[in-house]
Amino acid sequence: MGKRESFRSVLIFGGAGFIGSNWAHRLLESTEAKIHVFDNLSRSGSRHNLAHLQKLAGKSGRLQITIGDTRDQAMVMRAARHATEIYQFAAQVAVTTSVIDPRLDFEVNAGGTFNVLEAARQSGNRPFVLFTSTNKVYGDFVSHNVHECGKRYVSSASEGTDESQPLDFHSPYGCSKGAADQYMRDYARIYGLPTVVFRMSCIAGPRQFGNEDQGWVAHFLYSALLRKTLTIYGTGRQVRDVLAVQDLLNGFELAWANRDKTAGNVYNMGGGKSNTVSLLELLDEVECRTRVRPECEFVPARPGDQLIYVSNHAAFTRDTGWRPALTVSDVLDSIHAWYRANREVFVSHKVASIPVPVQLESALRAA
């Protein structure tokens, strides 16, 4: 392979977030790619993650930072001009926020992703584009035979949900991510862009600043460690499959490496049936590690909440050979270890307003 063909210029929208910063870290450590992080720094912990990436990159010149918003079409166009790969992780991530402000949700998730696609198309480089969608595009599964069994719900759909499940949006968030998901698919068909969509279940791991609306595995653990009360919507028997962010990164690598097969496809991505856990079961796991059981307030279930969602990742496994390697227990251990190494961030209770290091401030002004 020639030097021109092997050169990688990777643009990560949402690159200071949980998944984006982990992906940038992996690429900086294991490849020679140039990394361009594009983020509006609106999420809790994003400045902390960005400072970590800058320290990791050092004086290599491989890390570029743009502070911007995907709703700004001109900024997105400029950022994408020379990219050979684009990862669209920038999003409004909470169902609750989408219900309160559906216009914001639409403009960020659908409009922002459309801007990313147009920038990729108009760049003329035909970059590889990967978009992280959500299991919320499948609705609440009321048709499945679901019943209680101990501390969890069980279903007749034992192999989990595959890509043949009909789309059934049950919230503005599901609508906006689903619309973006379909635009990705169609740009592959109409314009020949090598796009890939991951419809993801619960992703968890280090550098995740989980809260009530997103990142519930980390949120449960942090609530125990910080002695905070948890709000449980419904009975707590709701079941999800958990995928370690490290395994997700392996999926990104394989999607790109096998782009001759993956381009134009949509894949369900999650830990699968061997990595399922209910909210009540996770509370037990957290208590085993911390010797603290968070105080819980049980309130009515939220509309559209899936009682069970388990990913069937057979299609992606078939095309790439990928399989999850880490268990739910491994995931909790990795989050716990990261928390201990970064405890000062949480003790301050000011994750969203962590001061930017002086050297990073200079980089931001120059971006």
Stockholm file with secondary structure:
# STOCKHOLM 1.0

chainA/1-367         MGKRESFRSVLIFGGAGFIGSNWAHRLLESTEAKIHVFDNLSRSGSRHNLAHLQKLAGKSGRLQITIGDTRDQAMVMRAARHATEIYQFAAQVAVTTSVIDPRLDFEVNAGGTFNVLEAARQSGNRPFVLFTSTNKVYGDFVSHNVHECGKRYVSSASEGTDESQPLDFHSPYGCSKGAADQYMRDYARIYGLPTVVFRMSCIAGPRQFGNEDQGWVAHFLYSALLRKTLTIYGTGRQVRDVLAVQDLLNGFELAWANRDKTAGNVYNMGGGKSNTVSLLELLDEVECRTRVRPECEFVPARPGDQLIYVSNHAAFTRDTGWRPALTVSDVLDSIHAWYRANREVFVSHKVASIPVPVQLESALRAA
#=GR chainA/1-367 SS CCHHHHCCEEEEETTTSHHHHHHHHHHHHHCCCEEEEEECCCSTTHHHHHHHHHHHHTTSSCEEEEECCTTCHHHHHHHHTTCSEEEECCCCCCHHHHHHCHHHHHIIIIIHHHHHHHHHHHHSSCCEEEEEEEGGGGTTCTTSCEEEETTEEEESCTTCBCTTSCCCCCSHHHHHHHHHHHHHHHHHHHHCCCEEEEEECEEECTTCCCCSSSCHHHHHHHHHHTTCCEEEESSSCCEEEEEEHHHHHHHHHHHHHTHHHHTTEEEEESCCGGGEEEHHHHHHHHHHHHSCCCCEEEECCCTTCCSEECBCCHHHHHHHCCCCCCCHHHHHHHHHHHHHHTHHHHHTTCGGGCCCCHHHHHHHHHC
#=GC SS_cons         CCHHHHCCEEEEETTTSHHHHHHHHHHHHHCCCEEEEEECCCSTTHHHHHHHHHHHHTTSSCEEEEECCTTCHHHHHHHHTTCSEEEECCCCCCHHHHHHCHHHHHIIIIIHHHHHHHHHHHHSSCCEEEEEEEGGGGTTCTTSCEEEETTEEEESCTTCBCTTSCCCCCSHHHHHHHHHHHHHHHHHHHHCCCEEEEEECEEECTTCCCCSSSCHHHHHHHHHHTTCCEEEESSSCCEEEEEEHHHHHHHHHHHHHTHHHHTTEEEEESCCGGGEEEHHHHHHHHHHHHSCCCCEEEECCCTTCCSEECBCCHHHHHHHCCCCCCCHHHHHHHHHHHHHHTHHHHHTTCGGGCCCCHHHHHHHHHC
//
